[in-house]
Amino acid sequence: MTIEQALIYAKKEIHSDHAKILLGDLLNLNPLELLVHLNDEVPVDKMKIYTKEIEAIKNDKPIQYVLGHVNFYGQDFYINENVLIPRFETEELVENTISIAKSLFTNPVEILDIGCGSGVIGLTLEKKLSTKTVDLVDISEKALEVTNKNCGNLNSRANVFQSDCLSNVEKKYDIIISNPPYIKDDEQIEDIVKNNEPHEALYAGQDGLDCYKKILKDISNNLKEKFLIAFEIGADQAKDIESLANNYLKDIQIVIKKDLQGRDRMIFITSNLH
């Protein structure tokens, strides 16, 4: 079967964009390059995989899980159903963190990524900042398997270990960053998310604040004198998290930042030393 025939077949079953992305990924061609190779034959083994992938998309499996990898902040990361699919908002969290960190710190920094999932946040910061150490923690052993694979793929020097928030963390850090679960237990979310992504990485109690409470309650033990805390947050949670921070930490500055859609989606907490 030629590439053109394969695409015609796929487009009858799934969205045209997905059809091109999947086939391009299998053949190491970008979707535009496929158009130059329409008469090329698709190897039989690749066609079998393509057929299975089309079926998975028809059964509402997210395309990122079907592909098994995503691009995050210009790097390729392995993912599977044991970790969240990285969102653009998390790239915004990373971008803002990089900017603030560069203005705050002159020496190489020590970073902790709590609830690291696939490791996209901590591993990106390791590449983009001057770091002394990067520690990646998650409560899920299966998530940490994904993290470790990405560490290997990216030749990272990060330390990866299991911890329920800060329970197994003993060091002090310049930067502690987290995109924790923040969806309310009864909150309505898209079926494709609810039915595919790991619930322990999505839901966080009646108010969606369980993880922020757990982290902020103990975080002072793990902060250096001069520090940056960076959180991704739900769009309606900024005031509650600001109150939690003021309750557990003294002499701090808090900045709430909006995402590109104008929603409060990031909170940055710094010591008053800078």
C-alpha positions as CSV (number, residue, x, y, z in Angstrom):
1,M,0.0,0.0,0.0
2,T,1.3,3.5,-0.9
3,I,1.4,6.4,1.5
4,E,-1.5,8.0,-0.4
5,Q,-3.6,4.9,-0.1
6,A,-2.8,4.5,3.5
7,L,-3.8,8.1,4.2
8,I,-7.1,7.7,2.2
9,Y,-7.9,4.6,4.3
10,A,-7.0,6.4,7.6
11,K,-9.0,9.6,6.8
12,K,-12.2,7.5,6.5
13,E,-11.6,6.4,10.1
14,I,-10.0,9.3,12.0
15,H,-9.3,13.0,11.7
16,S,-7.1,13.9,8.7
17,D,-4.5,15.6,11.0
18,H,-4.2,12.6,13.2
19,A,-3.9,10.3,10.1
20,K,-0.9,12.4,8.8
21,I,0.8,12.8,12.2
22,L,0.6,9.0,13.0
23,L,1.9,7.9,9.6
24,G,4.6,10.6,9.5
25,D,5.8,9.5,12.9
26,L,6.0,5.9,11.8
27,L,7.9,6.8,8.7
28,N,10.1,9.5,10.2
29,L,8.6,12.1,8.0
30,N,6.8,15.3,9.0
31,P,3.2,15.6,7.7
32,L,4.2,17.9,4.9
33,E,7.0,15.6,3.7
34,L,4.4,12.8,3.3
35,L,2.9,14.8,0.3
36,V,6.3,14.5,-1.5
37,H,6.3,10.7,-1.0
38,L,2.7,9.8,-1.8
39,N,3.7,7.0,-4.2
40,D,6.2,5.4,-1.8
41,E,5.2,2.0,-0.4
42,V,4.5,1.7,3.3
43,P,6.3,-1.4,4.7
44,V,3.9,-4.1,5.8
45,D,5.1,-4.1,9.4
46,K,4.5,-0.3,9.6
47,M,1.1,-0.7,8.1
48,K,0.1,-3.2,10.7
49,I,1.2,-0.7,13.4
50,Y,-0.6,2.1,11.6
51,T,-3.9,0.1,11.6
52,K,-3.6,-0.6,15.3
53,E,-2.9,3.1,16.0
54,I,-6.0,4.2,14.0
55,E,-8.1,1.8,16.0
56,A,-6.7,3.2,19.3
57,I,-7.6,6.8,18.2
58,K,-11.1,5.6,17.2
59,N,-11.4,4.2,20.8
60,D,-10.6,7.7,22.2
61,K,-7.1,7.1,23.2
62,P,-5.2,10.4,23.2
63,I,-2.8,10.7,20.2
64,Q,0.1,11.5,22.6
65,Y,-0.2,8.1,24.2
66,V,-0.6,6.4,20.8
67,L,2.6,8.1,19.6
68,G,4.4,7.4,22.9
69,H,6.2,10.7,23.0
70,V,5.6,14.5,23.1
71,N,7.5,17.6,22.3
72,F,7.9,19.8,25.4
73,Y,9.8,23.1,25.3
74,G,11.7,21.9,22.2
75,Q,12.7,18.4,23.6
76,D,11.3,15.0,22.9
77,F,9.9,13.1,25.9
78,Y,8.7,9.6,26.2
79,I,5.3,9.2,27.8
80,N,2.7,6.5,28.5
81,E,-0.6,6.2,30.4
82,N,1.1,6.3,33.8
83,V,1.9,10.0,33.5
84,L,-0.1,13.1,32.5
85,I,0.2,14.4,29.0
86,P,2.2,17.7,29.3
87,R,0.1,20.8,28.5
88,F,1.1,24.1,27.0
89,E,0.3,25.8,30.3
90,T,3.1,23.8,31.9
91,E,5.5,25.1,29.3
92,E,4.4,28.6,30.4
93,L,5.2,27.6,34.0
94,V,8.7,26.5,33.0
95,E,9.3,29.6,30.8
96,N,8.3,31.9,33.7
97,T,10.4,29.9,36.2
98,I,13.5,30.2,34.0
99,S,13.0,33.9,33.7
100,I,12.5,34.5,37.4
101,A,15.4,32.1,38.3
102,K,17.8,33.9,36.1
103,S,17.0,37.2,37.8
104,L,17.2,35.7,41.3
105,F,20.2,33.4,41.3
106,T,23.8,33.9,40.1
107,N,25.2,30.6,41.2
108,P,24.2,27.1,40.0
109,V,20.9,26.2,41.6
110,E,19.5,23.1,43.3
111,I,16.1,22.2,42.1
112,L,13.3,19.9,43.3
113,D,10.4,18.9,41.0
114,I,7.5,17.5,43.1
115,G,5.1,15.1,41.4
116,C,7.5,15.0,38.4
117,G,5.4,12.6,36.2
118,S,7.4,12.2,33.0
119,G,10.0,14.6,34.3
120,V,9.4,17.3,31.7
121,I,9.6,20.2,34.2
122,G,12.7,19.3,36.1
123,L,14.6,17.9,33.0
124,T,13.8,21.1,31.0
125,L,15.0,23.3,33.9
126,E,18.2,21.2,34.0
127,K,18.8,22.0,30.4
128,K,17.9,25.7,30.5
129,L,19.4,26.8,33.9
130,S,22.8,26.4,35.5
131,T,22.2,23.6,38.0
132,K,24.1,22.0,40.8
133,T,21.6,19.3,41.4
134,V,18.1,18.4,40.1
135,D,15.9,16.0,42.1
136,L,12.7,14.5,40.6
137,V,10.2,12.9,42.9
138,D,6.8,11.3,42.5
139,I,4.5,9.1,44.6
140,S,4.0,6.7,41.6
141,E,6.6,4.0,40.9
142,K,5.2,3.6,37.4
143,A,5.6,7.4,36.7
144,L,9.2,7.2,37.9
145,E,9.9,4.5,35.4
146,V,8.9,7.0,32.7
147,T,11.0,9.7,34.4
148,N,14.1,7.4,34.4
149,K,13.6,6.6,30.8
150,N,13.6,10.3,29.9
151,C,16.6,10.9,32.1
152,G,18.5,8.2,30.1
153,N,17.3,9.6,26.7
154,L,18.4,13.1,27.6
155,N,21.7,12.1,29.3
156,S,20.5,13.8,32.5
157,R,22.3,13.8,35.8
158,A,19.1,14.2,37.8
159,N,18.3,12.1,40.9
160,V,15.0,10.3,40.7
161,F,13.3,8.9,43.8
162,Q,9.9,8.1,45.2
163,S,8.3,10.5,47.6
164,D,4.8,11.5,48.6
165,C,5.3,15.2,48.2
166,L,8.1,16.1,50.6
167,S,7.9,13.0,52.8
168,N,11.2,11.5,51.6
169,V,13.0,14.8,50.9
170,E,15.7,15.8,53.2
171,K,17.7,18.5,51.4
172,K,17.2,22.2,51.0
173,Y,16.7,23.8,47.6
174,D,16.9,27.1,45.8
175,I,13.9,26.2,43.6
176,I,11.0,23.9,44.3
177,I,8.5,23.5,41.5
178,S,5.4,21.5,41.1
179,N,2.5,20.9,38.8
180,P,0.5,18.8,41.3
181,P,-3.0,17.3,41.0
182,Y,-5.5,20.2,41.5
183,I,-8.8,19.1,40.1
184,K,-11.7,18.9,42.6
185,D,-13.0,15.3,43.2
186,D,-16.5,16.2,41.8
187,E,-15.3,18.5,39.0
188,Q,-16.4,17.7,35.5
189,I,-13.5,17.2,33.0
190,E,-13.3,16.0,29.4
191,D,-14.0,12.3,29.0
192,I,-10.8,11.8,27.0
193,V,-8.8,13.1,30.0
194,K,-10.9,11.3,32.7
195,N,-10.9,8.0,30.9
196,N,-7.2,7.9,30.0
197,E,-4.9,9.9,32.3
198,P,-3.9,8.7,35.8
199,H,-6.4,9.9,38.3
200,E,-3.8,10.2,41.1
201,A,-2.2,12.9,38.9
202,L,-5.5,14.7,38.4
203,Y,-7.7,14.8,41.5
204,A,-6.8,16.4,44.8
205,G,-9.7,16.3,47.2
206,Q,-13.0,18.3,47.6
207,D,-11.4,21.6,46.9
208,G,-8.5,20.5,44.7
209,L,-6.0,21.9,47.2
210,D,-4.8,18.7,49.0
211,C,-1.4,18.7,47.4
212,Y,-0.7,22.4,47.9
213,K,-1.6,22.1,51.6
214,K,0.7,19.0,52.0
215,I,3.6,20.7,50.2
216,L,3.3,24.2,51.8
217,K,2.8,22.7,55.3
218,D,6.3,21.2,55.3
219,I,8.2,23.2,52.6
220,S,10.1,25.6,55.0
221,N,12.2,22.6,56.0
222,N,13.4,22.2,52.4
223,L,14.1,25.8,51.4
224,K,17.3,27.7,51.4
225,E,17.4,31.2,52.8
226,K,16.8,32.6,49.3
227,F,14.3,30.6,47.3
228,L,11.7,30.3,44.6
229,I,8.6,28.2,44.8
230,A,6.7,27.7,41.5
231,F,3.3,26.1,41.1
232,E,0.9,25.5,38.3
233,I,-2.6,26.0,39.6
234,G,-6.3,25.7,38.7
235,A,-7.8,28.9,37.3
236,D,-9.9,29.6,40.4
237,Q,-7.3,28.6,43.1
238,A,-4.9,31.6,43.2
239,K,-6.4,33.3,46.3
240,D,-6.7,30.0,48.2
241,I,-3.1,29.1,47.5
242,E,-1.9,32.6,48.3
243,S,-3.6,32.3,51.7
244,L,-2.0,28.9,52.3
245,A,1.5,30.3,51.4
246,N,1.0,33.3,53.8
247,N,-0.1,30.9,56.5
248,Y,2.9,28.6,56.3
249,L,5.7,31.0,55.2
250,K,6.8,34.3,56.5
251,D,8.4,37.3,54.8
252,I,7.6,36.3,51.3
253,Q,6.6,37.9,48.0
254,I,3.8,36.2,45.9
255,V,3.3,36.8,42.2
256,I,0.3,35.3,40.4
257,K,0.7,35.0,36.6
258,K,-1.9,34.4,33.9
259,D,-1.5,32.0,31.0
260,L,-1.9,33.1,27.4
261,Q,-5.7,32.7,27.7
262,G,-5.8,35.2,30.5
263,R,-6.5,32.8,33.3
264,D,-4.6,32.7,36.7
265,R,-2.6,29.5,36.2
266,M,0.8,30.1,37.9
267,I,1.9,31.2,41.3
268,F,5.5,32.2,42.3
269,I,6.6,32.6,45.9
270,T,10.0,34.1,46.7
271,S,11.8,35.1,49.8
272,N,12.1,38.8,50.5
273,L,15.9,38.6,50.4
274,H,16.4,39.5,46.7
